[in-house]
Amino acid sequence: MRIIRVMGCPSFRYASQERYLVKFASDCKALKHQLSIVYENHPSSSSFQDKLKSVSADIFTIGPKRSKWKPSEGSPGNVYPKFLNLSPLLSFLKQIYWFFNIRKITNLQRIIQSQKVDIIHSYFEPSNYAILLGKLQSKKTFVTIGNPITNKNISKLGFFEFIGIFWLAIFPLYFVDKIIVLSNEIRSQLISFGINKSRISIIHSGIDTKYFSRDMARTKDIKSELGIEDEFIIGFTGRLDKQKNLIFTLEIFAEVLKTLPSAKLILVGDGSMSQKIKQKIRELDLEQNVIMTGLRDDIRDILSVFNLYLSTSLYEGKSSSVMESISLGVPVLSSNYKSAKETIVNGVNGFIIKSQNKKDFTDKIIHLERNRNELSRLVETTQNYSACFDFSIRSKRTIEEYVMSK
């Protein structure tokens, strides 16, 4: 089979998504399938490009205007012609811009014809145009959905909010042969929107557990670079955007410092909330205790210095950052978003805090810092839990879905 994977996002680092695509391309090659990957920009990581070439995967670029996107500008999906940001009505047209982007459709059509593609697999909503094109050319179409459709109860959505979500996230799915979701929560949401459950397959996300091993990490080097000695380290890695709820994270940390004044908070990443986060750090007088690293390629090494990973997200699919932390033996303290229980087991690899109460988060952090024997046992059980996150499972299951569709 000849498969084309259309990524509705740019690639700027050799991170979890890129690592998975290399593994997926390798597995495709082993089974004599050919994989091509379409990105919104030319991937920045030469290592990523070289590894894909080594497993005979082709890379194509169809969105040169998006190549100048920076994480601080917001989500990759939020980059449109500027006039589309001028009013709520024009903002609604963003969904049309995603689905009927003539330039991208034309460029992708050329690639499909030159590669003689059998299967078109779309990932991230801005690549929904690939679904339409695939059906027009009578190709088998797949889509992977990694995040919940909405973080709200569907019955409580406003009219225009419902229409926007339906047009952007649900309508394109009527043209898809198979929908792959990365968590049970996403499956439940799709069914509640009327998608036939027989068209949905759950294939849980995963990570490179061999790479995300504490034995491989450069812990001492990172501590030296960041000026860390024996302080208690709380950390986060990922996009600095509204979904991650990092203002709340800072408020929790400010409370922690009242009891643990030498503790450090490390925030790794960039995004649309970067400036607001820096402003909040100044407002709370946290400059001496919070380290913002920006985008990094050495996520494994930085994660290895954390004592706790703190996730206060409003919603998630199945977070790669959380799985990476667990694989490295870093327990996770998480908010109670619906899919958290698919990754975190209370008392085994972390804790889910059921309320959005700062005191509950603060008390748990302080308790673990003051009870290091309990924390050490948690670290051990956390590291032993990582085998089920191996991304080989996701790769194998996805290829099986392709084969069954033929």
Residue pairs with C-beta under 8 A, 6 or more apart in sequence:
1 33
1 34
1 118
1 119
1 402
1 403
1 406
2 33
2 34
2 36
2 115
2 116
2 117
2 118
2 119
3 28
3 33
3 34
3 35
3 36
3 117
3 118
3 119
3 121
3 402
4 35
4 36
4 37
4 38
4 111
4 112
4 115
4 117
4 119
4 120
4 121
4 130
5 21
5 24
5 35
5 36
5 37
5 38
5 121
5 123
6 38
6 108
6 120
6 121
6 122
6 123
6 127
6 130
7 17
7 37
7 38
7 39
7 40
7 123
7 124
7 127
8 40
8 76
8 77
8 98
8 122
8 123
8 124
8 125
8 126
8 127
8 128
9 39
9 40
9 76
9 77
9 123
9 124
9 126
9 127
10 39
10 40
10 41
10 63
10 66
10 67
10 69
10 76
11 17
11 18
11 39
11 41
11 43
11 44
11 45
11 48
12 41
12 43
12 44
12 45
12 71
12 295
13 44
13 45
13 295
13 297
14 45
14 47
14 48
14 297
15 297
15 299
15 320
16 207
16 208
16 320
16 321
16 324
17 320
18 43
18 45
18 48
19 207
19 208
19 211
19 391
20 206
20 207
20 208
20 391
20 394
20 395
21 37
21 52
21 57
22 48
22 51
22 52
22 55
22 57
23 208
23 391
23 392
23 395
24 35
24 395
24 398
24 399
25 35
25 37
25 52
25 55
25 56
25 57
26 55
27 392
27 395
27 396
27 399
28 34
28 35
28 55
28 57
28 399
29 35
29 55
29 56
29 57
31 399
33 399
33 402
34 56
34 115
35 57
35 58
36 57
36 58
36 59
36 60
36 111
36 115
36 117
37 52
37 57
37 58
37 59
37 60
38 60
38 61
38 62
38 108
38 111
38 127
38 130
39 59
39 60
39 61
39 62
39 63
40 61
40 62
40 63
40 66
40 67
40 69
40 76
40 126
41 61
41 63
41 64
41 66
41 67
41 69
42 59
42 61
42 67
43 49
43 59
45 297
49 59
52 58
52 59
58 115
60 111
61 67
62 103
62 104
62 107
62 108
62 111
63 104
66 76
66 79
69 76
69 79
70 270
71 239
71 240
71 269
71 270
71 271
71 272
71 274
71 295
72 270
72 271
72 272
72 274
72 275
73 79
73 272
74 241
74 271
74 272
75 239
75 241
75 271
75 272
76 124
76 126
77 98
77 124
77 125
77 126
78 272
80 94
80 97
81 97
83 90
84 90
84 91
84 93
84 94
84 97
85 91
88 160
92 160
92 164
95 164
95 167
95 168
96 167
98 125
98 126
98 128
98 129
98 168
99 128
99 129
99 132
99 167
99 168
99 171
99 172
100 129
100 132
101 129
104 129
105 129
105 132
105 133
108 129
108 130
108 133
109 133
109 137
111 117
112 120
112 133
112 137
112 139
117 139
118 139
118 140
118 406
119 139
119 140
119 141
119 142
119 402
119 405
120 130
120 131
120 133
120 134
120 139
120 140
120 141
120 142
121 141
121 142
121 143
121 144
122 128
122 130
122 131
122 134
122 141
122 142
122 143
122 144
122 176
123 143
123 144
123 146
124 146
125 168
125 169
125 172
128 143
128 168
128 172
130 141
131 141
131 143
131 172
131 173
131 175
131 176
132 172
132 175
134 140
134 141
134 175
135 141
135 175
140 177
140 178
140 402
140 405
140 406
141 175
141 176
141 177
141 178
142 176
142 177
142 178
142 179
142 180
142 401
142 402
142 405
143 172
143 173
143 176
143 178
143 179
143 180
144 180
144 181
144 182
144 203
145 169
145 179
145 180
145 181
145 182
145 186
145 190
145 317
146 182
146 186
146 205
146 317
146 318
147 186
147 315
147 316
147 317
148 183
148 185
148 186
148 189
148 315
148 316
148 317
148 338
148 339
149 165
149 169
149 170
149 186
149 189
149 190
149 193
150 157
150 165
150 189
151 243
151 314
151 315
151 337
154 162
154 189
154 192
154 193
157 165
166 193
170 190
170 193
170 194
170 195
173 179
173 190
173 195
176 199
177 199
177 405
178 199
178 201
178 401
178 405
179 190
179 195
179 199
179 200
179 201
180 200
180 201
180 202
180 203
180 398
180 401
181 187
181 190
181 200
181 201
181 202
181 203
182 202
182 203
182 204
182 205
182 317
182 318
183 202
183 204
183 205
183 317
183 318
183 339
183 342
184 202
184 339
184 342
185 317
185 338
185 339
185 342
186 317
186 339
187 197
187 200
187 202
190 200
191 197
191 200
201 397
201 401
203 394
203 397
203 398
203 401
204 318
204 342
204 393
204 394
205 317
205 318
205 320
205 323
205 391
205 394
206 323
206 389
206 390
206 391
206 392
206 393
206 394
207 320
207 323
207 324
207 327
207 389
207 390
207 391
208 391
209 327
209 386
209 387
209 389
209 390
209 391
211 300
212 300
212 303
212 324
212 327
212 328
212 386
213 327
213 328
214 304
214 328
214 329
214 383
216 300
217 300
217 301
217 303
217 304
217 328
218 298
218 301
218 304
219 301
219 304
219 305
221 301
222 228
222 298
222 301
222 302
222 304
222 305
223 229
223 305
226 266
226 291
226 293
226 305
228 264
228 305
231 262
231 263
231 264
232 260
232 262
232 263
232 264
232 307
232 369
233 263
233 264
233 265
233 266
233 305
233 306
233 307
233 308
234 253
234 256
234 263
234 264
234 265
234 266
234 306
234 307
234 308
234 309
234 310
234 365
235 265
235 266
235 267
235 268
235 302
235 303
235 305
235 306
235 308
235 309
235 310
235 330
236 244
236 246
236 249
236 265
236 266
236 267
236 268
236 269
236 309
236 310
236 311
236 321
237 268
237 269
237 299
237 302
237 303
237 309
237 321
237 324
237 325
238 244
238 268
238 269
238 319
238 321
239 269
239 270
239 271
240 246
240 267
240 269
240 270
240 271
240 272
240 273
240 274
240 277
241 271
241 272
241 273
242 272
242 273
242 314
243 313
243 314
243 315
243 316
244 271
244 273
244 311
244 312
244 313
244 314
245 312
245 313
245 314
245 335
246 267
246 273
246 277
246 312
247 273
247 276
247 277
247 280
248 312
248 356
248 358
249 265
249 267
249 310
249 312
250 265
250 277
250 280
250 281
250 284
250 286
250 290
251 284
251 358
252 310
252 312
252 358
252 361
252 362
252 365
253 263
253 265
253 286
253 289
253 290
253 310
254 284
254 286
255 358
255 359
255 362
256 263
256 362
256 365
256 366
257 263
257 286
257 289
259 362
259 366
260 365
260 366
260 369
263 289
263 369
264 289
264 290
264 291
265 286
265 289
265 290
265 291
265 310
266 290
266 291
266 293
266 302
266 305
266 306
267 277
267 290
267 291
267 292
267 293
268 293
268 294
268 295
268 296
268 299
268 302
269 293
269 294
269 295
270 294
270 295
274 292
277 292
278 292
281 287
281 290
281 292
293 302
296 302
299 324
300 324
300 328
303 309
303 324
303 325
303 328
303 330
304 328
304 330
306 325
306 330
307 330
307 368
307 369
307 375
308 330
308 331
308 332
308 333
308 365
308 368
309 321
309 322
309 325
309 330
309 331
309 332
309 333
309 350
310 332
310 333
310 361
310 365
311 319
311 321
311 322
311 332
311 333
311 334
311 335
311 340
312 334
312 335
312 361
313 319
313 334
313 335
313 337
314 335
314 337
315 337
315 338
315 339
316 322
316 337
316 339
316 340
317 339
318 339
318 342
318 343
319 343
322 332
322 334
322 343
322 344
323 343
323 386
323 389
325 331
325 332
326 332
326 343
326 344
326 349
326 350
326 382
326 383
326 385
326 386
326 389
327 383
327 386
327 389
328 383
329 379
329 380
329 382
329 383
330 379
330 382
331 349
331 350
331 351
331 368
331 375
331 378
331 379
331 382
332 343
332 344
332 349
332 350
332 351
332 382
333 350
333 351
333 353
333 361
333 364
333 365
334 340
334 344
334 350
334 351
334 352
334 353
335 352
335 353
335 356
336 352
336 353
336 354
336 355
340 352
341 352
343 349
344 350
344 351
344 352
345 385
346 352
347 378
348 378
348 381
348 382
348 385
349 378
349 381
349 382
349 385
350 378
350 382
351 364
353 360
353 361
353 364
354 360
368 374
368 375
368 378
369 375
